[in-house]
Amino acid sequence: MIDEGWHGPQDAAGVQITGADRVYEAIYQAVLERRLSPGERLREQELAEQFNVSRTLVRQALQRLAQEQVIELLHNRGARVPIPSLEDAGSVFDARRVVECEVARQLAGRLSEEQLQTLQELATSEAEADRQGEHALAIRLSGEFHQAMARMHGNPVLARWLNGLLPTTSLLMSHFKRQGGQVCVAHRHVDLIAALQKSPASAGAEMRKHLNELEQSLTATAAPRRQLRDVFQAYRDSPE
């Protein structure tokens, strides 16, 4: 039976999760975790079959993703994952430095023990996932670390800006990152946590250093693409 609306549990805020929400979240996470390659085509019928929803709900999810620049809608050619250029990296990381260095500066010395523990657990889990070879999980946890800092800051506009920049960052890392090494070195997150307990200047400088290292890890050689059939394997294998 095709899902035309509500599916599964409510989210943390008690809002019902629709089929369009599920498609949106799955594609967003697949881009963030680098399971979808730059240039990958996203066909409505294939997605509808993958998620057991109507093409109308798929279209709604794709339109929302396109508005947030996570994907591109091509005239009469459907949707695809954007193909960022190496020149785009400068703009993306400039924007991240503006947002995240300010977040770090303003959080310095203000975080509770519980908040610091949350960040430490994310950094520890990210490092462990990378050691275990669970790279998609490590990438997701890395993004969650940065998102957690933005949420702790409390400015929803800054959090939305960061959420919009993370998928493009992942596409750049997927396409241009030098082979080997972590996507967002976990030890740098540990250093960030230490800096957050010092001065605003220390926290801002550490975040800038971290983002600079990510940008400098890019190379002009594009990485090979993954097979689309593997991208949503977890969704096909998950029980209803």
C-alpha positions as CSV (number, residue, x, y, z in Angstrom):
1,M,0.0,0.0,0.0
2,I,1.4,3.4,-1.0
3,D,1.9,5.8,1.9
4,E,0.0,9.1,1.0
5,G,0.8,10.9,4.3
6,W,1.5,9.9,7.9
7,H,4.0,7.1,8.4
8,G,5.6,5.8,11.6
9,P,6.0,7.6,14.9
10,Q,5.9,11.3,15.7
11,D,9.1,13.3,15.9
12,A,10.5,14.7,19.1
13,A,8.2,17.7,18.9
14,G,5.1,15.5,18.6
15,V,4.6,16.3,14.9
16,Q,3.4,13.6,12.6
17,I,6.0,12.4,10.1
18,T,4.8,12.2,6.6
19,G,6.0,10.2,3.6
20,A,7.4,13.4,2.1
21,D,9.3,14.0,5.4
22,R,10.8,10.5,5.2
23,V,12.0,11.0,1.6
24,Y,13.4,14.4,2.5
25,E,15.3,13.2,5.5
26,A,16.7,10.1,3.7
27,I,18.0,12.2,0.8
28,Y,19.3,14.9,3.1
29,Q,21.2,12.3,5.2
30,A,22.4,10.5,2.1
31,V,24.0,13.7,0.8
32,L,25.4,14.6,4.2
33,E,26.9,11.1,4.7
34,R,28.3,11.1,1.1
35,R,26.3,8.1,0.0
36,L,24.9,10.1,-2.9
37,S,27.5,11.4,-5.4
38,P,27.6,14.8,-7.1
39,G,25.6,14.5,-10.3
40,E,23.6,11.5,-9.2
41,R,20.1,11.5,-10.8
42,L,17.1,11.3,-8.5
43,R,14.2,9.8,-10.4
44,E,10.7,10.2,-8.9
45,Q,9.4,6.7,-9.8
46,E,12.5,5.0,-8.4
47,L,12.3,7.0,-5.2
48,A,8.6,6.3,-4.9
49,E,9.2,2.6,-5.1
50,Q,12.1,2.8,-2.7
51,F,10.0,4.4,0.0
52,N,6.6,3.0,-0.9
53,V,5.1,6.5,-1.3
54,S,3.4,8.3,-4.2
55,R,5.3,10.3,-6.7
56,T,3.4,13.4,-5.4
57,L,5.1,13.0,-2.0
58,V,8.4,12.4,-3.6
59,R,7.9,15.6,-5.6
60,Q,7.1,17.5,-2.5
61,A,10.3,16.3,-0.8
62,L,12.4,17.1,-3.9
63,Q,11.0,20.6,-4.1
64,R,11.8,21.3,-0.5
65,L,15.4,19.9,-0.9
66,A,15.8,22.1,-4.0
67,Q,14.7,25.2,-2.1
68,E,17.4,24.4,0.4
69,Q,19.9,23.8,-2.4
70,V,20.6,20.3,-1.3
71,I,19.6,19.0,-4.8
72,E,18.9,20.7,-8.2
73,L,15.7,20.5,-10.2
74,L,16.5,20.6,-13.9
75,H,14.0,21.8,-16.4
76,N,12.3,18.7,-18.0
77,R,15.1,16.5,-16.8
78,G,14.1,15.7,-13.2
79,A,16.3,16.1,-10.1
80,R,20.0,15.5,-9.4
81,V,22.6,16.0,-6.7
82,P,24.5,19.2,-7.4
83,I,28.0,19.1,-8.8
84,P,30.0,21.7,-6.9
85,S,33.1,23.1,-8.4
86,L,36.4,23.4,-6.4
87,E,35.9,27.2,-6.7
88,D,32.6,26.8,-4.7
89,A,34.7,25.5,-1.7
90,G,36.0,29.0,-1.0
91,S,32.5,30.5,-0.8
92,V,31.1,27.6,1.3
93,F,34.0,27.6,3.8
94,D,34.0,31.4,4.0
95,A,30.3,31.2,5.0
96,R,31.0,28.4,7.5
97,R,33.8,30.5,9.1
98,V,31.5,33.5,9.5
99,V,28.7,31.3,11.1
100,E,30.7,28.8,13.1
101,C,33.5,30.9,14.4
102,E,31.0,33.4,15.8
103,V,29.0,30.5,17.3
104,A,32.2,29.2,18.9
105,R,33.1,32.6,20.2
106,Q,29.7,33.2,21.8
107,L,29.5,29.8,23.3
108,A,32.9,30.0,25.0
109,G,32.6,29.8,28.8
110,R,28.8,29.5,28.6
111,L,28.2,25.8,28.1
112,S,26.9,23.7,30.9
113,E,28.5,20.4,32.0
114,E,25.6,18.6,30.3
115,Q,26.2,20.4,27.0
116,L,29.9,19.8,27.1
117,Q,29.2,16.1,27.8
118,T,27.0,15.9,24.8
119,L,29.7,17.3,22.6
120,Q,32.3,15.0,24.1
121,E,30.0,11.9,23.5
122,L,29.6,12.9,19.8
123,A,33.3,13.4,19.4
124,T,34.1,10.0,21.0
125,S,31.4,8.2,19.0
126,E,32.7,9.8,15.8
127,A,36.3,8.6,16.5
128,E,35.1,5.1,17.4
129,A,32.9,4.9,14.2
130,D,35.9,5.9,12.1
131,R,38.1,3.3,13.8
132,Q,35.5,0.6,13.1
133,G,35.4,1.6,9.5
134,E,31.8,2.8,9.8
135,H,32.5,5.9,7.7
136,A,28.9,6.9,6.9
137,L,28.2,6.9,10.7
138,A,31.4,8.9,11.4
139,I,30.4,11.5,8.8
140,R,26.8,11.8,10.3
141,L,28.2,12.2,13.8
142,S,30.7,14.9,12.6
143,G,27.8,16.8,11.1
144,E,25.8,16.3,14.3
145,F,28.7,17.8,16.3
146,H,28.6,21.0,14.3
147,Q,24.8,21.1,14.4
148,A,24.7,20.6,18.2
149,M,27.0,23.6,18.7
150,A,24.7,25.7,16.5
151,R,21.6,24.6,18.5
152,M,23.4,25.3,21.8
153,H,24.0,28.8,20.6
154,G,20.2,29.3,20.4
155,N,20.0,31.4,17.3
156,P,17.7,29.4,14.9
157,V,18.8,31.5,11.9
158,L,22.4,30.5,12.4
159,A,21.4,26.9,12.8
160,R,19.4,27.0,9.5
161,W,22.3,28.5,7.7
162,L,24.6,25.8,8.9
163,N,22.1,23.1,8.0
164,G,22.1,24.5,4.5
165,L,25.9,24.6,4.2
166,L,26.6,21.0,5.5
167,P,25.2,19.1,2.5
168,T,27.3,21.2,0.1
169,T,30.3,20.7,2.3
170,S,29.7,16.9,2.1
171,L,29.4,17.1,-1.7
172,L,32.7,18.9,-1.9
173,M,34.4,16.4,0.4
174,S,32.8,13.5,-1.6
175,H,34.1,14.9,-4.9
176,F,37.4,16.5,-4.0
177,K,38.7,15.2,-0.7
178,R,42.1,13.6,-0.8
179,Q,41.9,9.8,-0.3
180,G,42.4,8.6,3.2
181,G,41.8,10.3,6.6
182,Q,38.7,11.3,8.4
183,V,36.2,13.7,6.9
184,C,36.2,15.9,10.0
185,V,39.1,14.9,12.1
186,A,37.7,13.9,15.5
187,H,40.7,15.0,17.5
188,R,40.0,18.5,16.3
189,H,36.5,18.3,17.8
190,V,38.2,17.3,21.1
191,D,40.4,20.4,20.8
192,L,37.3,22.5,20.1
193,I,35.7,21.3,23.3
194,A,38.8,22.3,25.2
195,A,38.8,25.7,23.6
196,L,35.1,26.3,24.4
197,Q,36.1,26.1,28.0
198,K,38.6,28.9,27.6
199,S,38.2,32.3,26.0
200,P,36.0,33.5,23.1
201,A,39.2,34.2,21.1
202,S,40.5,30.6,21.7
203,A,37.2,29.0,20.7
204,G,36.9,31.1,17.5
205,A,40.6,30.5,16.6
206,E,40.2,26.7,17.1
207,M,37.0,26.6,14.9
208,R,38.8,28.6,12.2
209,K,41.7,26.2,12.3
210,H,39.4,23.3,12.0
211,L,37.5,24.6,9.1
212,N,40.7,25.7,7.3
213,E,42.0,22.1,7.6
214,L,38.8,20.8,6.0
215,E,39.1,23.2,3.1
216,Q,42.8,22.4,2.7
217,S,42.0,18.7,2.5
218,L,40.4,19.2,-0.9
219,T,42.2,18.4,-4.1
220,A,41.5,19.1,-7.8
221,T,41.1,15.3,-8.4
222,A,37.5,14.2,-8.3
223,A,36.7,11.0,-6.4
224,P,34.9,8.1,-8.1
225,R,31.1,7.8,-7.8
226,R,29.2,5.2,-5.8
227,Q,26.5,2.9,-7.3
228,L,23.0,4.3,-6.7
229,R,21.7,0.9,-5.8
230,D,23.8,0.9,-2.7
231,V,22.8,4.3,-1.4
232,F,19.4,3.4,0.1
233,Q,20.3,-0.2,1.0
234,A,19.5,0.4,4.6
235,Y,16.0,1.6,3.8
236,R,15.3,-1.5,1.7
237,D,16.7,-3.8,4.4
238,S,14.9,-2.1,7.4
239,P,11.7,-3.9,8.6
240,E,8.5,-1.9,8.3
